[in-house]
Amino acid sequence: MNLDPVSDYLTRIRNATLVNKPSVVVPHSNFKYELSKLLKDQGYISDVKVNENGSKKEIHIDLKYTESGKSVLAGLNRLSKPGRRVYVGSDKLPRNNGGLGTVVVSTSRGLLPDSEARKKKLGGELICEVWS
């Protein structure tokens, strides 16, 4: 039984990058799919596909590496947890690594990177931070 699917998702990606796997498969949910698309748009992963194996769906994530074989993802960190949710207003959105990383924010308009949420003046729940 998995109590925090988002932490499980981030841990699977983190572990796969540590052993230089080309891809990782995670159980499907709309939230994890949207998070994967956001990570792809931000340039942290190379591709996202949904595979249907009979009655269950899976998200197939192709990880991104540099020419020297080092992962583009240097780190992933979960900010809001089931036991302690973290909400902030648009004026209090944190910057990751001086603006070089991305903080994923769940807003009323869906998942957004911190820079876009700041432009649209939207606050929300801090999901995770990603940096390269």
N, C-alpha and C positions, 0 to 999 in steps of 0.2 A: 504494500500500500504506500503510495507516494503522497505525502502531505503538502509538498510545495513543488508543483510541476515546473515552474519557471526556474527555480534553483536547480532542479534536475536537468533541465534544458541547457542552462549555462555551464553546469559541471560537465555534461557530455561534450560540449564544444571545447571547453578548456582542456579536458583530458585528451581529446583527439588531437588538438594542436600541439600538446606537449610530446606526443609520440609521433608527430608528423604524418598522421593519417590523411589521405586525400579527401575523405568525406566522412560524414557521420549521419546516422539515421536516428530520428527522435519520433516519439508518438505524436500524432497530429492533434492540434487544437487550433481554432481560429486565432487565438491570441499569439501562440508560438509561431504560426505562419506569418502573421503581420510583423512580429518582432524580427523574424528571419528576413522578410522583405526589406525592413528598415535597415538591418545590418548590411544587406546587399547594396542598397542605395547609398549607404555611407562608405562603402568600399572595404568592409572588413571581411566579407565572404564573397566567393565568386558566383555561386548559383544556388537557387532554391527550387526544388520540385516537390510535388505531392504525388506519392505512389499509393495506389489502392491495391492491397493484398486481400482479396475477398471482401470481408465485411469490415476490416480495419484499415485505416489510412495511416501513412507515415510521411514525415517530411524528410526528404533527402537533401542534405546541405553539403555543397562542395566548398571546402575550405580554401583560403587564398594564401599563397606563399610567395616570397620574393625569389629572385633568380638564384640567390645563394642558398635557398632552401629554408630560410627563417620564416616563421609564421608572421603574417601581417597583424594578427591579433596578439598583442603583448599581454593583455589582461582583461578580465571580465569580473565585475563585482556586483553582487546583488545589494541594492540599497533598501528597498522596502520589503519586509518579510511578513508572513502571515501573523506573527505575534506582535509586530511593531510596524504599522504602516506609516510611511513618511509622505506627507503632503506639503507642498509649498506653493506660494503664489508666484506670479510671473516675475515679480521684482526680486525674489529670493532664489531663483534657479541657480544651482551651483555650476561652476565651470570645472571641467575635468582637465588636469594637466595644463592649466593656463589657456584653455580653449582648444588644445590639440586633440583631446579625446571627445567622446560623445556621452552625454547623459540622456537616457531614454525616459521620456515623460509620458504617462498615460493621461491624456486630456479629454475634454468633452468632444473633441474632434478626432479622437483616435490616438495612436502612438505617434509621437513626434520626437525628433532630436531636440536637444535643449536650445540650439540656435534658432530653429524655426518656431518653437514655442515662445521664445523671447520676442521674436519679430511679431508674432500674432497676439502677444500679450495674454498668453494662456498659462495657467498654472495647473497643477494636478499631482498625481502620485508619481514619485520617483521610482522607476522600475529597476534600472541597473546603469552602471557606467562601463564604458568600453574604451580602451585606448590601444594605440599601436606604438 
